[in-house]
Amino acid sequence: MVRRQAGFTLLEVLIAVAVLSISLVAVIKAGLLSQDGLIRSGDSQQAMGLALSKLDEVEAAGPNIWSLLDGDFEDAREWHWELEINPTSLPELYLVRVEVGRGKNYPRPARVEKLLWRR
């Protein structure tokens, strides 16, 4: 009588390796997507902070004497800002909009708006 030895067949081992490989790829992809989201979130936070600081500069100087409408930040050269100052129906009130993005064609710029009084 020939006794069979206990163990896994080649087919069972191949299936186990395939399942392990697929699950490992899914875990790695989830990690990369999470990292990408964190990077984008950090960029959004930095852009919003720069936009708010530029709006503070305009408010400090007064919107009616601001002449430069776009440029780059001195301490963050890769970021570009654009300024739009529009009068409202009240002559002493302006709507100021600041957009900040990475380069001139940034797909999702940070945008802040504020009504400012004329000085």
Protein Blocks (a to p, Z undefined) as FASTA:
>chain_A
ZZddedddfklmmmmmmmmmmmmmmmmmmmmmmmmmmmmmmmmmmmmmmmmmmmmmmmmn
opklcmbfbdcdfklmkbccdddddddfblkbccddddddedjklfbdcddddddddZZ
